[in-house]
Amino acid sequence: MGERLAACVNVLPGITSVYRWQGAVERADEVLLLAKTTKARLAALTERIIALHPHELPEVIAVDIDGGLPGYLAWIADETRTGADA
């Protein structure tokens, strides 16, 4: 939490993934994380996920926010602001 890389992370357990990896079809039980961050913090969040994740190629996908409740979007921006941003 101290790094302020995301305002909120939803942890969704019970995900089963089926995928091709290195020529084989794999099946794995996984946990899906939905992290709310800003474009400005996305690169740092991605780097941290890569550093912490046990897989060689973790799934990191960014979805642009096209709209939303203005107060919620402002909260995300406020909560991911670092000392340098403030």
Secondary structure, DSSP 8 states (H G I E B T S, - for coil): -TT---SEEEEEEEEEEEEEETTEEEEEEEEEEEEE--HHHHHHHHHHHHHH-SSSS------------HHHHHHHHHHT--TTT-
